[in-house]
Amino acid sequence: MPEAGEVERTYLSDGKRLSLALKSMLQRFRNYDNIAPLLSKPQYAEMKSYRELIEQTFEFPQKEFKVREHELLFNDVPLMDIIKQYGTPLKLTYLPRISENVKFVQETFINALEKFRYKGDYTYCYCTKSSHFSFVMEEALKNKNVHMETSSSFDIPIVRSLFNSGKISKDTYILCNGFKMPAYRQYISELLNDGFKNCVPILDNLGEIDFYEENVKTPYRVGIRVAADEEPKFEFYTSRLGIRYNDINAFYKDKIEKSDKAELKMLHFFINTGIKDTAYYWSELSRFVFKYCELKKICPTLDSIDIGGGFPIKTSLTFHYDYKYMIEQIVENIKWICDKNNVPVPNIFTEFGSYTVGESGAVLYSLIDQKLQNDKELWYMIDGSFITHLPDAWGMNQKYILLALNKWDDPYHKVNIGGLTCDSMDYYNSEAHTGEVFLPMINDEENLYVGFFHTGAYQESLGGYGGIQHCLIPAPKHVLVDRNENGEITTSLFANEQTSESMLKILGY
């Protein structure tokens, strides 16, 4: 490898003066064995730093991400301090971001209702399947007018626990979605019989209501899930969940209207793509609202719609989404269609899951080794696994925000990132904004740490948190980050790294 002075002489012979920063960088080059081939090429004589790469490529710093003294801050939390205290691999949840997102959407919807003189109400529901953890539920529910949407029988004991601890009341809306097995229907019936008057089973098929008619002893309200058409590029034309548009009116007349106990309160639909400014979304929403108007004319008790399928979250440094515009357009379009059909506007419910919790999460790793394969593919090995910790990254090709946590003033290069399992899919080699991964170079003087950000939704449940995972890779530590009344950062260990003893017990040893 050339000495730093040799590279300096190459530059100085061209009559160029080196800055102090470049001299410092050249001095550091001595510590990077892997860049010797690069230094022989003139175009690499002046290597840019990782900080320069990020700042020249994106608008940076951003709301969630700043750099101080060569190290990354996440929501003004110094991540290297967290690592020094807890180590890696590490899952992190920044709790204040949950409340921040809840309040923003609530305020924006309320402002839109006022702007368009919309006479219905807005209700924010948290979609529990995005993350069932107690700290997530409690953080979301401590905000005013936040309610719940469930999807399985095992959600209902959580509802009971939250009620017993005073986090919810019997007035809290519990929108019970999903295809319901017998235990789920039984739990719903018990909630209704116990006085949870705003527990609303969303009927997914024509026969579901028969169970409630037989087992619920008090008057109760139901919703109907509409089987929306899937996005044109999807493999199937219509969702497998819900009741067909053409069956809804007859179903209401035959089953609900004739009931002595049941009332139809809500019409619900769900779009897999989420709420996006596309022709597909606006077409499906309009079709749905027209159906509401049609049904409202024969069903006086119908007064609400649930526009399921939530807002997208930031998974790229180039992400832009105009939440205010979309909310205003939703409100304005609903009002326009209802006015056109001379029916009262419905109350609007949303069931935001990923949007509520996704941007609160991060996964932090140490880079434990580097390997040059085929003389051209440089691999960075992390002390964890994408297969187990970030299953959406390989299962759905989901991209997250990937940033170095330290060494921001060091030179960078293109890399692939590999996990610890023996699975060929345990890798990460592209970003949503560039199609490639660039990270600071590794040397012997300072370890490199990286973080994947906005990972707070679904990854724990899909990855089998606390259970048996591929190659018996243990679940990492999980740290909660909060702020006290004075705005000071506090941390607590929610879960330690999974032990071999706990795995052996599950496996029957």
VOMARSE-101438 format. One record per residue (C-alpha): residue number from 1; residue in three letters; x, y, z. Coordinates in pm, 1 decimal. Each point is the difference from the previous one (the first is absolute). Layout:
<rs>
NUM:ALA:X:Y:Z;
...
</rs>
This chain:
<rs>
1:MET:0.0:0.0:0.0;
2:PRO:138.5:347.5:-86.1;
3:GLU:98.6:223.1:282.9;
4:ALA:-209.9:311.0:56.9;
5:GLY:292.7:214.2:-105.2;
6:GLU:15.6:-168.3:-340.6;
7:VAL:-362.6:91.2:-68.4;
8:GLU:68.3:353.9:118.9;
9:ARG:292.3:33.0:-244.0;
10:THR:-220.8:-115.5:-286.4;
11:TYR:-242.7:279.1:72.6;
12:LEU:259.5:264.9:68.2;
13:SER:174.4:-67.6:-331.3;
14:ASP:-315.2:120.9:-167.0;
15:GLY:27.4:324.8:186.8;
16:LYS:-286.9:-72.4:240.4;
17:ARG:6.5:72.4:368.7;
18:LEU:-145.7:-248.9:240.7;
19:SER:-240.2:120.4:265.7;
20:LEU:55.5:-92.9:360.1;
21:ALA:-308.1:-220.9:-22.8;
22:LEU:142.7:-190.5:-295.1;
23:LYS:334.3:-39.9:171.9;
24:SER:-178.4:-144.9:298.8;
25:MET:-195.8:-235.0:-223.1;
26:LEU:317.0:-110.3:-180.2;
27:GLN:161.4:-72.2:332.9;
28:ARG:-297.2:-218.6:88.6;
29:PHE:37.1:-189.2:-328.0;
30:ARG:294.9:-181.4:151.9;
31:ASN:-247.4:-180.2:222.9;
32:TYR:-212.6:-137.4:-286.1;
33:ASP:152.8:-312.9:-146.4;
34:ASN:-294.7:-52.9:-230.2;
35:ILE:50.4:318.3:-207.0;
36:ALA:355.3:-66.8:-121.2;
37:PRO:-127.7:-85.2:-351.1;
38:LEU:-197.0:322.6:-7.8;
39:LEU:288.3:226.3:85.4;
40:SER:186.9:-111.2:-309.4;
41:LYS:-272.7:161.1:-210.4;
42:PRO:19.8:379.8:-44.8;
43:GLN:-376.7:50.9:38.8;
44:TYR:19.4:-130.9:355.2;
45:ALA:287.0:217.8:108.7;
46:GLU:-240.4:241.0:171.1;
47:MET:-259.7:-216.0:173.9;
48:LYS:-314.7:172.5:117.7;
49:SER:-134.1:-63.2:346.4;
50:TYR:-322.3:-180.5:82.7;
51:ARG:-138.4:328.1:132.4;
52:GLU:64.1:167.0:-335.8;
53:LEU:-173.4:-285.1:-180.9;
54:ILE:-314.8:33.3:209.4;
55:GLU:-10.6:378.7:-2.0;
56:GLN:55.2:20.8:-375.8;
57:THR:-252.5:-272.3:-80.8;
58:PHE:-286.5:101.1:229.6;
59:GLU:-144.1:295.7:180.1;
60:PHE:184.3:-60.6:322.8;
61:PRO:-23.3:33.4:298.4;
62:GLN:-365.4:-100.0:26.2;
63:LYS:-257.8:10.2:274.8;
64:GLU:95.1:-340.8:145.3;
65:PHE:366.8:-9.5:-96.9;
66:LYS:287.7:228.9:92.7;
67:VAL:371.9:-43.2:43.1;
68:ARG:202.7:125.3:295.7;
69:GLU:372.9:-58.8:31.0;
70:HIS:5.6:-266.0:-271.5;
71:GLU:-288.8:-195.9:157.0;
72:LEU:-367.2:-36.4:-89.7;
73:LEU:-288.5:130.1:209.9;
74:PHE:-344.7:-159.7:-37.7;
75:ASN:-269.9:241.7:117.6;
76:ASP:284.5:177.4:183.6;
77:VAL:90.6:-322.8:179.5;
78:PRO:377.7:-72.9:-14.3;
79:LEU:-3.6:-359.7:-116.0;
80:MET:362.5:-72.7:76.5;
81:ASP:-74.0:78.1:365.9;
82:ILE:-277.7:-260.7:-12.0;
83:ILE:238.8:-253.8:-151.5;
84:LYS:268.4:72.0:260.0;
85:GLN:-255.3:-76.1:270.0;
86:TYR:-182.8:-297.7:-150.9;
87:GLY:215.5:-139.7:-282.1;
88:THR:-121.3:-151.4:-328.2;
89:PRO:-199.4:-147.2:-165.5;
90:LEU:-271.0:221.1:137.6;
91:LYS:-363.0:80.9:-72.5;
92:LEU:-98.0:350.7:100.9;
93:THR:-339.1:168.7:37.7;
94:TYR:-18.3:377.6:31.3;
95:LEU:-336.9:36.9:173.3;
96:PRO:-66.0:374.7:-48.9;
97:ARG:-18.0:-48.8:-377.2;
98:ILE:-317.9:-209.7:44.6;
99:SER:-187.2:281.7:172.4;
100:GLU:142.6:255.0:-241.2;
101:ASN:-147.7:-182.9:-300.2;
102:VAL:-334.5:-58.5:171.4;
103:LYS:-41.3:365.7:91.1;
104:PHE:102.4:122.0:-344.8;
105:VAL:-263.7:-206.9:-182.3;
106:GLN:-269.9:81.9:252.8;
107:GLU:63.9:372.4:-29.2;
108:THR:20.0:-14.8:-379.1;
109:PHE:-330.4:-186.6:-30.5;
110:ILE:-173.8:238.4:241.2;
111:ASN:127.7:298.3:-197.8;
112:ALA:-124.3:-157.6:-323.7;
113:LEU:-345.7:-59.5:148.9;
114:GLU:-15.2:366.6:97.6;
115:LYS:129.9:119.3:-336.1;
116:PHE:-269.1:-183.6:-196.4;
117:ARG:-273.7:44.9:263.6;
118:TYR:-22.2:-375.2:32.7;
119:LYS:-268.4:-87.2:255.5;
120:GLY:128.4:-345.0:93.7;
121:ASP:262.4:-95.9:258.5;
122:TYR:347.0:-149.8:-38.6;
123:THR:128.8:-294.0:208.9;
124:TYR:358.0:-129.6:5.8;
125:CYS:35.9:-376.2:54.6;
126:TYR:328.8:-178.1:50.2;
127:CYS:34.3:-318.4:-205.4;
128:THR:137.1:-240.2:260.2;
129:LYS:148.0:-255.1:-240.5;
130:SER:275.3:246.1:-93.0;
131:SER:148.5:-43.4:347.0;
132:HIS:-170.3:-152.8:302.5;
133:PHE:260.9:103.5:257.1;
134:SER:-132.7:155.3:319.0;
135:PHE:225.7:304.8:-30.7;
136:VAL:-137.2:72.1:-349.1;
137:MET:-363.3:-39.2:103.8;
138:GLU:45.3:212.5:310.6;
139:GLU:184.0:276.2:-184.7;
140:ALA:-267.8:19.5:-270.8;
141:LEU:-291.7:-17.4:244.1;
142:LYS:129.0:271.8:229.7;
143:ASN:-103.6:246.1:-272.9;
144:LYS:-358.0:124.1:0.5;
145:ASN:-260.3:-165.2:-221.6;
146:VAL:213.8:-297.7:-101.8;
147:HIS:-176.9:-332.5:-38.4;
148:MET:84.2:-352.6:-118.8;
149:GLU:-39.7:-227.9:-301.1;
150:THR:61.3:-372.6:51.7;
151:SER:52.6:-293.3:-233.5;
152:SER:12.5:-320.5:207.1;
153:SER:-138.8:-168.7:310.1;
154:PHE:323.5:60.0:189.2;
155:ASP:-54.5:375.4:-29.6;
156:ILE:-295.0:-22.0:235.1;
157:PRO:196.3:-104.0:313.4;
158:ILE:216.3:305.9:-75.2;
159:VAL:-318.3:210.5:-2.2;
160:ARG:-92.0:-149.3:338.2;
161:SER:345.1:72.5:141.8;
162:LEU:-6.1:361.1:-119.2;
163:PHE:-345.2:46.3:152.7;
164:ASN:106.1:-151.8:334.0;
165:SER:298.4:236.8:14.7;
166:GLY:-214.1:303.9:-80.9;
167:LYS:151.5:65.5:-344.1;
168:ILE:-337.9:-33.2:-176.1;
169:SER:-363.1:9.9:107.4;
170:LYS:-318.3:-175.0:-106.6;
171:ASP:-64.3:302.7:-221.8;
172:THR:317.2:-63.3:-202.7;
173:TYR:-68.4:-110.3:-355.9;
174:ILE:120.8:-355.0:-64.4;
175:LEU:-38.2:-65.0:-372.8;
176:CYS:30.5:-377.4:-38.6;
177:ASN:122.7:-79.1:-348.5;
178:GLY:122.7:-311.6:-176.3;
179:PHE:-140.7:-343.8:-75.1;
180:LYS:-123.0:-123.6:336.2;
181:MET:58.6:-346.4:135.2;
182:PRO:-234.7:-126.3:277.9;
183:ALA:218.0:127.0:287.2;
184:TYR:12.6:350.6:-150.7;
185:ARG:-378.8:12.2:-38.9;
186:GLN:-40.5:-126.6:357.4;
187:TYR:233.4:264.4:144.4;
188:ILE:-182.4:273.5:-192.6;
189:SER:-334.0:-123.8:132.7;
190:GLU:134.1:7.1:356.1;
191:LEU:122.0:357.6:-40.5;
192:LEU:-342.3:106.3:-123.8;
193:ASN:-177.3:-182.3:282.9;
194:ASP:235.5:166.4:250.6;
195:GLY:-99.8:348.3:-109.5;
196:PHE:269.9:93.9:-251.3;
197:LYS:-262.4:187.2:-196.0;
198:ASN:237.9:125.3:-267.8;
199:CYS:136.6:-340.9:-85.1;
200:VAL:-97.7:-29.2:-366.6;
201:PRO:51.6:-332.0:-178.6;
202:ILE:72.9:71.9:-365.9;
203:LEU:-180.3:-279.9:-184.5;
204:ASP:229.9:-175.8:-242.1;
205:ASN:-241.7:-257.6:-140.3;
206:LEU:-372.1:-62.4:-30.1;
207:GLY:-25.6:-253.5:281.5;
208:GLU:200.6:177.9:271.7;
209:ILE:-292.6:189.4:147.4;
210:ASP:-184.0:-323.3:84.1;
211:PHE:240.9:-64.1:286.8;
212:TYR:-57.5:343.6:153.9;
213:GLU:-375.8:-34.4:-34.6;
214:GLU:17.4:-319.3:201.7;
215:ASN:256.6:104.9:261.4;
216:VAL:-27.9:376.4:52.9;
217:LYS:-270.4:79.7:253.2;
218:THR:-11.9:379.3:-39.9;
219:PRO:-54.9:239.3:-292.1;
220:TYR:317.3:32.1:-202.9;
221:ARG:136.2:169.0:-311.1;
222:VAL:185.2:-152.3:-293.8;
223:GLY:194.5:111.1:-300.3;
224:ILE:33.4:-155.9:-344.8;
225:ARG:332.1:-38.7:-174.1;
226:VAL:-27.8:57.3:-372.8;
227:ALA:203.8:-230.3:-222.8;
228:ALA:192.3:265.4:-191.9;
229:ASP:166.1:-62.2:-333.2;
230:GLU:375.3:-52.5:20.5;
231:GLU:252.8:217.0:-177.3;
232:PRO:5.6:-87.8:-374.5;
233:LYS:351.0:-148.7:16.9;
234:PHE:-97.1:-233.7:286.4;
235:GLU:-36.7:-371.1:-67.9;
236:PHE:-368.1:-5.2:102.2;
237:TYR:-280.0:228.3:-111.0;
238:THR:-197.7:30.2:323.0;
239:SER:104.2:-23.9:364.5;
240:ARG:-67.0:-336.6:168.7;
241:LEU:-121.5:193.6:305.8;
242:GLY:-335.3:172.0:34.8;
243:ILE:-342.5:-26.2:-162.8;
244:ARG:-58.7:66.3:-368.3;
245:TYR:-145.7:336.9:-96.0;
246:ASN:-293.1:-171.7:-171.1;
247:ASP:-88.3:-201.0:312.8;
248:ILE:3.8:278.8:257.0;
249:ASN:-348.6:146.7:-40.1;
250:ALA:-172.3:-337.6:2.5;
251:PHE:212.3:-112.2:294.9;
252:TYR:-103.7:306.5:197.0;
253:LYS:-368.6:-53.7:-82.0;
254:ASP:-0.8:-373.1:74.4;
255:LYS:222.5:-14.6:307.2;
256:ILE:57.4:332.7:173.6;
257:GLU:-320.4:192.7:-56.7;
258:LYS:-207.3:-295.1:121.7;
259:SER:206.4:-39.9:319.0;
260:ASP:-145.6:109.0:333.5;
261:LYS:350.2:75.9:136.1;
262:ALA:235.8:89.2:-284.3;
263:GLU:40.4:340.5:-165.5;
264:LEU:223.1:84.7:-293.7;
265:LYS:231.5:284.9:98.5;
266:MET:298.0:-12.5:-231.3;
267:LEU:118.3:-82.2:-351.0;
268:HIS:365.3:-92.7:-23.5;
269:PHE:247.0:-48.9:-282.2;
270:PHE:369.0:-71.6:-22.6;
271:ILE:247.3:75.3:-277.3;
272:ASN:326.3:-195.4:8.6;
273:THR:195.0:282.5:-158.4;
274:GLY:-97.4:235.4:279.7;
275:ILE:-114.4:356.4:-53.1;
276:LYS:184.0:120.1:-306.9;
277:ASP:-64.8:270.7:-256.7;
278:THR:-74.3:-238.9:-284.8;
279:ALA:-289.3:-52.9:-237.2;
280:TYR:-50.3:-343.9:153.4;
281:TYR:-40.1:134.7:353.7;
282:TRP:-233.8:284.8:-91.2;
283:SER:-209.9:-229.9:-216.3;
284:GLU:-41.5:-257.1:279.6;
285:LEU:-72.0:266.1:262.1;
286:SER:-264.6:162.0:-219.6;
287:ARG:-161.7:-334.8:-74.5;
288:PHE:-6.9:-73.5:371.8;
289:VAL:-156.3:334.9:95.3;
290:PHE:-265.5:-37.2:-269.6;
291:LYS:-82.5:-337.7:157.3;
292:TYR:-27.7:167.4:338.7;
293:CYS:-247.3:249.3:-143.8;
294:GLU:-204.8:-277.1:-161.0;
295:LEU:-11.5:-201.0:324.6;
296:LYS:-68.0:305.0:216.8;
297:LYS:-326.3:60.6:-185.8;
298:ILE:-136.6:-335.8:120.9;
299:CYS:184.6:-16.7:334.3;
300:PRO:-51.0:301.8:229.8;
301:THR:237.6:-133.5:268.9;
302:LEU:300.7:-1.4:-237.1;
303:ASP:204.7:306.3:93.1;
304:SER:370.0:-86.6:-35.1;
305:ILE:265.1:-118.0:-244.9;
306:ASP:338.7:-151.4:70.0;
307:ILE:248.2:84.4:-276.0;
308:GLY:248.6:-275.1:77.8;
309:GLY:343.2:-22.2:-150.2;
310:GLY:219.8:260.2:161.3;
311:PHE:248.1:269.1:-87.4;
312:PRO:345.8:-90.6:-128.8;
313:ILE:304.6:56.0:217.2;
314:LYS:340.4:137.9:-84.5;
315:THR:224.7:-281.3:-124.4;
316:SER:236.3:211.0:-208.2;
317:LEU:188.7:324.6:49.1;
318:THR:-172.0:120.7:-318.6;
319:PHE:-349.5:-76.3:135.8;
320:HIS:-266.0:264.1:-53.0;
321:TYR:-368.8:-35.1:78.2;
322:ASP:-242.4:286.0:40.7;
323:TYR:-211.8:-125.1:290.7;
324:LYS:-193.9:325.0:28.7;
325:TYR:-94.3:-5.2:-368.5;
326:MET:-113.0:-363.9:13.7;
327:ILE:-210.6:50.0:312.8;
328:GLU:-166.6:305.7:-147.2;
329:GLN:-68.8:-181.3:-325.6;
330:ILE:-151.7:-297.1:185.5;
331:VAL:-230.8:224.7:202.7;
332:GLU:-96.9:213.5:-298.9;
333:ASN:-74.1:-300.1:-222.4;
334:ILE:-213.6:-174.5:261.7;
335:LYS:-199.3:318.6:57.5;
336:TRP:-44.0:61.5:-373.3;
337:ILE:-132.8:-351.8:-67.2;
338:CYS:-235.4:12.6:300.5;
339:ASP:-131.6:344.0:-97.2;
340:LYS:-50.7:-123.8:-354.6;
341:ASN:-210.8:-288.0:135.5;
342:ASN:-183.6:210.4:261.7;
343:VAL:110.2:-207.6:297.3;
344:PRO:167.7:114.4:323.9;
345:VAL:376.9:-35.4:4.7;
346:PRO:132.0:-293.5:205.5;
347:ASN:228.5:9.0:299.0;
348:ILE:349.4:-91.4:-117.5;
349:PHE:207.9:-270.0:168.7;
350:THR:357.2:-86.4:-93.1;
351:GLU:205.2:-297.2:116.4;
352:PHE:361.7:104.5:-23.8;
353:GLY:253.9:-261.8:99.5;
354:SER:329.9:44.7:-182.8;
355:TYR:-44.0:375.7:4.6;
356:THR:-51.9:-4.1:375.7;
357:VAL:298.6:-209.8:99.6;
358:GLY:224.2:-56.4:-304.2;
359:GLU:212.8:313.7:25.7;
360:SER:73.9:-61.5:368.3;
361:GLY:214.2:-307.9:-65.7;
362:ALA:363.4:-66.8:-83.1;
363:VAL:234.3:-298.5:-7.8;
364:LEU:368.6:61.8:75.6;
365:TYR:290.5:-226.3:-95.1;
366:SER:375.1:-26.6:26.1;
367:LEU:195.1:-81.9:-312.5;
368:ILE:204.9:-298.5:113.9;
369:ASP:194.0:-88.7:-314.7;
370:GLN:53.7:76.8:-366.6;
371:LYS:52.2:-249.0:-280.1;
372:LEU:101.9:56.8:-360.8;
373:GLN:-167.6:-259.4:-223.1;
374:ASN:76.5:-53.5:-369.1;
375:ASP:246.6:288.9:16.5;
376:LYS:-285.6:245.6:-40.4;
377:GLU:-274.0:-64.1:256.2;
378:LEU:81.6:148.6:338.4;
379:TRP:-212.3:-136.5:281.9;
380:TYR:-54.1:156.8:339.8;
381:MET:-119.2:-254.5:256.5;
382:ILE:-238.5:117.4:273.7;
383:ASP:-38.7:-152.5:345.6;
384:GLY:-358.1:-100.0:-72.4;
385:SER:-229.9:-119.0:-276.1;
386:PHE:-244.9:156.2:-243.1;
387:ILE:-188.9:-327.6:-15.8;
388:THR:-89.1:20.8:368.6;
389:HIS:20.8:370.7:89.7;
390:LEU:-132.6:169.5:-316.8;
391:PRO:-202.4:-262.4:-187.7;
392:ASP:-168.7:254.6:-227.3;
393:ALA:342.4:89.2:-141.0;
394:TRP:35.9:-341.5:-163.5;
395:GLY:-359.2:-129.7:-6.7;
396:MET:-156.6:307.5:-162.1;
397:ASN:309.6:180.2:-129.9;
398:GLN:-80.2:283.7:238.5;
399:LYS:262.4:271.8:21.7;
400:TYR:72.0:188.9:317.6;
401:ILE:210.0:306.1:70.5;
402:LEU:354.4:-127.9:49.7;
403:LEU:261.4:231.8:147.8;
404:ALA:336.1:-33.1:165.4;
405:LEU:-5.1:88.5:369.1;
406:ASN:362.1:115.3:17.2;
407:LYS:302.1:70.8:-222.3;
408:TRP:-191.8:263.5:-199.5;
409:ASP:320.4:178.8:-93.0;
410:ASP:168.7:-314.6:-128.2;
411:PRO:15.7:-103.9:-366.4;
412:TYR:-270.3:-229.4:-133.0;
413:HIS:-52.0:-267.0:-262.4;
414:LYS:-264.5:-229.4:-143.9;
415:VAL:-75.2:-311.5:205.2;
416:ASN:-241.1:-287.5:46.1;
417:ILE:-120.7:-80.0:351.6;
418:GLY:-30.1:-361.1:113.8;
419:GLY:-178.5:-155.1:297.2;
420:LEU:108.4:-289.5:218.3;
421:THR:-232.5:-274.8:-119.5;
422:CYS:93.9:-247.5:-271.0;
423:ASP:-294.2:110.0:-215.2;
424:SER:92.8:147.1:-337.4;
425:MET:-267.5:269.4:45.0;
426:ASP:156.3:137.1:317.6;
427:TYR:144.4:312.7:-159.8;
428:TYR:-67.1:365.4:-73.5;
429:ASN:155.9:153.7:-310.5;
430:SER:-217.5:284.6:-119.1;
431:GLU:-175.8:309.6:122.5;
432:ALA:-330.7:141.6:-115.2;
433:HIS:165.5:325.0:-105.3;
434:THR:320.5:-121.0:-167.4;
435:GLY:-23.9:-369.7:-81.1;
436:GLU:335.3:-52.2:175.6;
437:VAL:140.2:11.8:352.1;
438:PHE:286.9:231.4:92.8;
439:LEU:159.1:-1.9:344.4;
440:PRO:320.2:126.6:163.5;
441:MET:307.3:-214.6:-34.1;
442:ILE:100.5:-230.3:282.3;
443:ASN:336.7:26.0:170.5;
444:ASP:165.0:-141.0:308.6;
445:GLU:-19.4:318.5:203.1;
446:GLU:-376.6:41.7:37.6;
447:ASN:-289.9:-239.5:-43.7;
448:LEU:-273.2:94.2:-243.9;
449:TYR:-364.6:-3.3:112.1;
450:VAL:-308.0:26.4:-220.5;
451:GLY:-369.3:49.0:57.0;
452:PHE:-316.9:-88.8:-189.7;
453:PHE:-269.8:254.1:77.7;
454:HIS:-379.6:18.4:6.9;
455:THR:-25.7:-372.9:58.9;
456:GLY:-256.3:15.7:280.1;
457:ALA:-294.8:-169.2:-174.2;
458:TYR:-46.4:-374.9:-49.5;
459:GLN:364.3:-112.1:21.1;
460:GLU:-22.0:-142.4:352.4;
461:SER:-308.0:-210.5:-66.5;
462:LEU:111.2:-114.8:-345.6;
463:GLY:347.3:-84.1:131.0;
464:GLY:-132.3:-213.4:285.4;
465:TYR:107.4:225.6:284.9;
466:GLY:119.0:-203.5:297.5;
467:GLY:-59.9:-333.1:-171.4;
468:ILE:201.3:-233.8:-220.2;
469:GLN:160.3:168.0:-298.4;
470:HIS:210.8:-106.0:-295.0;
471:CYS:337.0:-151.4:100.5;
472:LEU:-102.3:67.7:361.4;
473:ILE:101.7:363.4:-33.9;
474:PRO:-108.8:156.6:330.8;
475:ALA:-240.3:291.0:21.2;
476:PRO:211.4:307.7:78.7;
477:LYS:-27.7:235.1:293.1;
478:HIS:-290.9:241.7:-20.0;
479:VAL:42.9:346.7:147.7;
480:LEU:-272.0:260.5:52.0;
481:VAL:96.0:365.0:-36.9;
482:ASP:-223.4:267.8:148.6;
483:ARG:16.6:354.7:131.2;
484:ASN:-89.2:114.8:349.4;
485:GLU:-198.7:310.7:91.6;
486:ASN:308.9:212.2:-53.0;
487:GLY:59.3:-140.0:-349.1;
488:GLU:304.4:-197.1:113.9;
489:ILE:70.9:-336.3:-163.9;
490:THR:-72.8:-310.7:205.4;
491:THR:66.9:-361.5:-94.0;
492:SER:-116.2:-333.4:136.1;
493:LEU:66.4:-359.0:-95.7;
494:PHE:-327.5:-161.4:-105.9;
495:ALA:148.6:-339.4:-86.6;
496:ASN:345.2:-149.1:24.7;
497:GLU:154.1:-203.0:-277.7;
498:GLN:-166.1:-337.8:-31.9;
499:THR:186.7:-279.5:174.6;
500:SER:81.6:-350.5:-113.9;
501:GLU:-181.1:-130.5:309.0;
502:SER:-328.4:155.9:-111.2;
503:MET:41.8:-148.0:-347.9;
504:LEU:77.2:-346.0:137.5;
505:LYS:-313.9:13.7:210.6;
506:ILE:-212.4:82.0:-305.4;
507:LEU:169.0:-280.5:-192.0;
508:GLY:-71.9:-252.6:272.4;
509:TYR:353.3:-57.2:127.3;
</rs>
